């Protein structure tokens, strides 16, 4: 649940130049290195965001032949340091008021996935927020404002941008590794549940010691963050970072903290680092 924190009601809610935009999946030369809710009907990944091609292949399973889609990763997996960022100028959406962070984050994610003109109107945010409220269960826990994690994932799934799942991780670094692997495999952004469950961020890319599609022992060095709260300033959390900021993983500890809500207990969330994670559609592999 993303609900109330301190002075502000947040719906659920230092930097590099925001003009830095990288081609999705661009390798970095070595010298440059210094609980689950799913809609099984996926939206085809736009080529610009996914950087990959997919084609169906037959696979023999006993006496049956099942169709499997192979998502061809671009660039091809290779050794060496790796960097990718799905964000393009104009994708960022600033939440129109203090209660609409999930609406702003959802529209940002949709803009990143879509090839067309970005949508950032207040009217669009209002529609997203109201639908997110309807998709959010357990209103007694959620309270009078806000969108639950289930509502956030279902906003994407029911509009054809999925599949997305609600995923917990025991550690921050483990969560960011999982996010980076998902971005690389699916070509879609990740939602990060920040401020102990009171706010939402979008992770659109990362830098790593290796390509997650090539080396399972990769380590994420930094994440590209879109914080829909910007340019608001919180009396508790301070100023937010500008769009498309590359944040070192260690610095994420300032905002990306274990889930803990004062209104109610959530056994499968409390104490974990929560993600709205893109996954591959059923019978799809990435390579």
Secondary structure, DSSP 8 states (H G I E B T S, - for coil): -B-EETTEE--------TT----TT-B--GGG-------S------HHHH-EEEEEEEEEETTEEEEEEEEEESS---SS-EEEE---TT-----SSTT-HHHHHHHHHHHHH-SS-----HHHHHHHHHHHHHH---HHHH-SS-B-HHHHHHHHHHTTS--EEEEEESSHHHHHHHHHHHHHHHS--EEEEEGGGTEEEEEEEEEESS-TTT-TT--EEEEEEEETTTT-EETTTEE---TTEEEEGGGGGGT------SS---TTTTTSEEEEEE---TTEEE-
